[in-house]
Amino acid sequence: MKAWHAAWAAVVFLVPQASTAADDLPGAARELARKTSGFFRGPVAASYRNLSSLPDSELGRVRREFEAALPVFTEGGPAAEARFTLSENPAQFLLVEEIRKGEESQVWIAGWKRTERPAVAVSGLNLERRLIWEQDEPILDVAQAADKLVILTPSRITSQGNGAQDSVPLMPPKPWPRDVRGRLRISGGRLAAYLPGMQCSGSIEPALSVQCKASDEPWVLESGSRGILLGYFAADRNYFDGRVVGQNGLPKSAAPFYAAAAAEEQGNLWWLLTLVDGRTQVLDGNMDPVASFSGWGSDAVGISARCSGGSQVLATRPGDGNEPDAVQAFGLSNHMPIALAPAVTFGGPVTALWPSGTSSALAVARDAGTGKYAAYVLTMVCGP
């Protein structure tokens, strides 16, 4: 799949000049219908997918416009197979058709100029970071509780504070998957740790005491002061498998995702899932998709700082997992992201991004030079 995406990126970014110009999406669909009828005079079986920032509902418009513009042929025989993809580059939205009939195939691109989405930073807002821990072993999560710091790694849970250190080794029921992830939750001295195929519970007072067991129970995903979601983690992968339980208690199925964050817009709470396919999907309170966009990395977290409407989403930028990374704060405008503050950069990739209370986040980055892992608290600083 990675090789296919690399080839796809080459089509989208290197060959836009070969595309046919259209005024809008309906015009692009009609143009591809014209090319299709010139290539094959017979029935066409079409499939559709969306890799753009346009809402998934636009696929229905593509289908309707294409079918309405395609001539009706009476000849029998097998249908040609057509695959339509909505995509984009910095200048255009693109509708790409890949059609195959027997050994013959064609690829056509119809593009139309994109309108700029709002991306104006709010004056006076800044995202600040503060280093709280650094070590050689990978850090999965760090939680602060009163005068103690609790660190979750692939091998152990450690508590630091008051000049003392407690540590409990982790014994997973089977080897961890590659790029193992983990999550800590601490409330009132009680501790919960979520890991692939395993969950731990216990206390941090007066000393660290933890019991772990094999488990396929969902992880608790908080977001700011209002959002909470249950998500089932794929035990042999590094993402959630798409099964979720919303705040109404009803189970739902979504696409597999890396992270979930909630944001408010016009008094409504929307969930944003960073999908495995590279898009970010926006869902309503019933966990039904309403829009999607591209341009974020795999990690996102919701916070509730008092500024900018009291709801923000911190998101990483896309990358290959090795280059320096950045985290930026966003709000929502018509279900699309709007930058609220300049990005905070790191000396290497961000390997974890989790809530740290309701108004801040915990980011872990691996320094590209030293290889050390550093945990930072990210806090939104409001303007006057």
N, C-alpha and C positions, 0 to 999 in steps of 0.2 A: 504493500500500500504506500510506503514512503516513496518508492521509486515512481509509482504512478502519480503521486502528488507533485513530485519534482518535474515530471514531464508536463503535467497540467499547468504548473506555474510558468513553464517555458512558453506554452501556447498563449496564456493570458497576458504575460508581460512582454513577450518578445515578438508576437505576431499581430498586435492590434491593428497595424496599418493594413493588414490583408482583410480586415473585416468590412462588411457592407454597412454604410451609415444609415441609421434610421432615426426618426424623430422621437420615438418612445418605444415602450415595450410592445404594444399592439402592432406597431409598424414593423418591429423586428420579427415578431411571430409571423406576420403576413409575408415578409420577404423570404423567410425560410420555407414557408409553404410553397411559394413560387419556385424556389430552387428545388424543392423536393419533387414537385410534379414534373419538372423538367428532367430529373434524374430517373424517376421510376413512376410508371403509369399503372398503379395498382394500390391495393390496401396497404396501410402503414400502421404498425403496432408501435406506439410511442410510450416512453417512460420519461419521468421528469424528476429533477432534483435541484436543490438550491444550495449553492456555495457562496452566495453573495450576502450583503447586509440588508437586502430587501426582505420584507415579510414573506414567509412561506406561502401565504395566501396568493401571492403573485403567480405561483405555479398554475393555479386554476385559470388565471387570465391567459397565460401562455397557451394552455391546452385549448381553451375555448376559441381564442383567436386563430390558432393554427388549424384546428379542425374546421372552422368556418371558412377559412380561405383555401383549404385544400379541395381541389375538384373531386367529385365523386366518380370513381371509375367502376365500370361493370365487369372488367376482366377478373377472372378467378385466379387461383394460384396462391402460393404462400405470400404472406405479408412481408414487406421490408421492415427491419427493426431500426427504430430511430431512438436516440437518447438525447434529451434536451437538458442542458445545464445552464442555470443562471449563475453568472460569475461577475467579476468586476476587476478593473485595474484603477490606478489613481485618477484616470481621466474619464473612463466610461464604465457603464454597465454593459455586460456582454451576454448575449444568448447564443449558445453554442449547440449545434446539432451534429451528432455523429450518426450516420445512417449506413446500414449494411444490407445488401441484397445478394445472397450467395457469396461469391468471392469478391464482389465489387463493394467498395466503401467510399464515402465522401465525408469531409468535415467542413462545415460552413460556420461563419461567425457573423452575427449582426450586432452592431453596437450603437448605443445612443449616449449622449452626454449626460453625466450624472450631475445632480444638484448637490451642492455642498450642504452637509449636515452641520448643525451648530457645533462649534468647538471652541468657544470663547471662554477663557479662564475667568473666574470670578475674582475681582480685584481684592487683594488683601489676604487671600487664603494661602496657606502653605502647609505642606506635609513635612513634618520633622521626624527624624529617626534618632534613637538612642540605643547604643550598644549595651546589652545586659549580660551576654555570656559568649565565650569563644572556646573552641576545643578542636581536637583533631578528628574525633569520631563524628560521623554524621549526626546532626540534630534533627529530630522529627518534629518536636514541639517543645515549648517552654511556657510554664505558667507561673505567675507570681501570686503568692498568698501570704498576706501580712509581711512578716520578715523572712520568709523562705522563698527559695527559687527551686522549682521542680523541673527537671530536664528529662525528656523522653528521647532515648536513642534506640537503635535496633537491638541492642544487647541488654539494656537495663533502664530502670527508672531511678533517678537520683534526686535527693533533696539536699539543698545547701542552705545554711542559715545559722545564725547565732554561734558561729565558729565550729559547727559540727556538720558532718556529712553522713547521710544514710543512703544505702543503695540496695536495690532489689534486682537480681538478674531476671531476665526474661527467657523463658524456654518455650518457643513456639511449637505448636503441634506438628508443623512441617516447615521446611525451609522457607524463609521470606521470599516473596517475589522480587524481581529486579526493581530498583527505585522504590523500595518499601516506603510507605507513608504511615503516619500515626498521629493521633489527636489526643490532647489532654483536656480534661474539664475538672476544675476544682471549685467547690462551693461549700462554705462553712466548714472547712477542714476535711471534707470528704473528697476523694479522688476517684476519677474514672479515666481509663485509658483505652482507646480504640486502636486496634491494629488489624491487619488483614487476617481474618480467621480466628481472631482472639480478642477477648476483652478482659480488662483488669479493673478491680475496684478495691478501695481501702481508705485509709486515712493518712494524714500527714502530721497529726498531733496525737500524743507528744512526740512520737517518732514515726518514721515512715513504716507503714504496714500495708502490704498489697497482696491480694490473691488474684491469680489469673486462670482463665479457662478457655478452651476452644469454644468459639461462638460464631454464629452467623446472624446475630441480631443486628439491627440497623444502627448506624452511627447517628448521634445527635448533632445537627448542624445549626448553630445559632447565627443570627445576622442582625447586628445592631440591637435596638431595644424592643423591636416588635417581631422580628422574623425568627421562626424555628421550624426545622424540617428534619424528618427522619429519612436517611438515605442508606441503601444497602450497598456495601462495598464489595467489589469483585475480589475474592480472596486471593486469586492467582494473578491479579493485575494491579495497576496503580490508579484505578479510577472506580467510580460508582457505576453499578450496572444499569441504572435507570429506574429501578423500583424506588418509589418515594412515598411518604405519607405526609400530607400537608397538614396545616394547622386546623383544618376541619375534621381531621381524623380519618379521612378516606384515602385508601391506597390508590396510587396512580402510576402509570408507566410513562417514562420520558426516555429520551435518547441517552445513551451512556455519557457521563460527564465527569470532569475532573473536580469542579468546585461549584458551590452554590452560594449566591449572595442575594440579599433582598434590598430593594430601594423603593422609596416612596415617590409618587408623582401625582399631584392633584388629589391628595388624600387617600390614594389607593396604594396598596403594597404589591409590588411586582417582584417575581423571582427571576434571577439571571443565572443560567447554567452555562458554564464553559464546556462545550461539547468536545468529544474526542475527535470529531472531524474538523476542528479548528474554528467553528463558528461559536458565537455566544447567542443563546436562545432566551427570549423574554417570555415569561409565563405569567398568567393572571393568578388570582388568589385560589382558583380551583386547579392550578397547575396545568392549565391548557395553554399551548403556545399561541402567542399573538404577534411576534415579530422575531427577527434575528439580525445579527450584524457580525462583521468581522473586524479584526484589528487588535484583539486582546490576546494575551497569552493564556496558559492553562490555569493560572491561579487567580482567584478573585475572592474578596471578603467584604461583607457589609459592616459598616460602623454607623453610629448615631452621634456624631459630634453636634454641638448646639448651633453651629453655623450652617449656612446654605440649606435651609429647610430642615436641618436635623437628620439628614439621610445621605450617606455617601457610599460609594463602592470603590474599593482599592483594587486595582488590577495590574498584573504584570504585562509586559509587552511580549509579542511573539518572538521566538528565537529558537536556536538549535540545541539548547541545553548546555552549551559550553561558553558562550560569549557573555560579556557583561550584561546585566539585566537592569530593569527599572520598574518602579511601582508608581502609579499615578492615581489620583482621586478623580472620580467621575460622579455626575448626577445623571438624571434621565430627562430628556425632552422629547415628547412624542415617541416614547419607547426607544429612543436612540441615545447613545452616550454623549455627554457634554463635559469637557474637561473643566475641573474646578480649580486646579492648582498645578504648578510645574511638577514634573516627575522627579522622584528621588532615585538616584542611580546607585548601583552597587559595583563592586570590583569583580563580580562573577555572576553566575546564574542564581536566581532565587529558587531554592529547592523546597520551600514550604511557606505558606501564607495562611494564618488562622486568626480567628478573633482573639483579642486579649481584653476581656471586659466588653462593655457595650460601645465605647467610644474610641477604641484604639485597636491595633492589630499587631500580631507577632510575625515578623518576616525572618526567615533563615536564608542566608546567602553563603555560597562557597567561594572563597577568594581564589581567583584564577592563578595568582602568583604563589601563594603559600599553601593552598589546598585546605586551609582551615575553614571550619564552619563557624559562622557568627550569627547570633540571634539579636534582633533589634526590635524595639517597640516603636511602631509608627503611630504618630498622633497628629490629628488635624488641628492646626493653629488658626483661629479665626481672626479676621481683620477687625478694625474698629467699628 
